[in-house]
């Protein structure tokens, strides 16, 4: 099983993910929200690239069964039902609902990752479950870090390294194909004993703390808290057991 990692989706070409399972990471906070929402009973997560796409998607669906969620620059979008905090996605708000999600980084990365043979959403809170699913699929892997506004993000790369660590622990045939994958593993090994501090020191983590979302950063740094693997199917993320 071969694995390559990309620090951002920028410039990613079809041939780089063709014939592979993609894993999309946006720790702060889109893929964390996806895992939490599906755990709490959401029917599906529909990522969209723009705010206009979100409104257009809601117009196509039963409005009583749709929740618009997302953010721009860390803040909830005006007119949306929810922002991008995992604590907003409790069962009382989203159970059996379709969530249309538009975020600054993660939504677009998920749409790119959906071009893979399989596409999984990974965060620190569900890394081991994603690794377990990858071991079942037994296909070469492309890990796509969402990054931060087109640039490198510490938290997503760290999570990619955590995923590599989990896969190495369960398989002796994992081969890392590019330098970025080795860098991610090194970053995880450096910070694995204090993930919370690492996330708070990251650019986006610092921004979220300053915006009042320190609780979110704390939550998103908790390793393997949720045994949910969001998987892509027909333009949406669903729970693995809902396929």
DAGI-V562427 format. One record per helix or strand of 3 or more residues. SS is the DSSP state (H for helix, E for strand). FROM is the first residue (numbers start at 1). LEN is the number of residues. If there is no record, write none. Layout:
BEGIN
ss/from/len
SS/FROM/LEN
SS/FROM/LEN
END
This chain:
BEGIN
ss/from/len
E/2/5
H/14/4
E/21/5
H/30/10
E/44/4
H/51/10
H/63/3
E/66/7
H/86/3
H/91/4
E/98/5
H/106/8
E/118/5
H/124/14
E/141/5
H/154/17
H/179/13
H/195/7
H/203/8
H/214/7
E/230/4
E/236/4
H/240/3
END
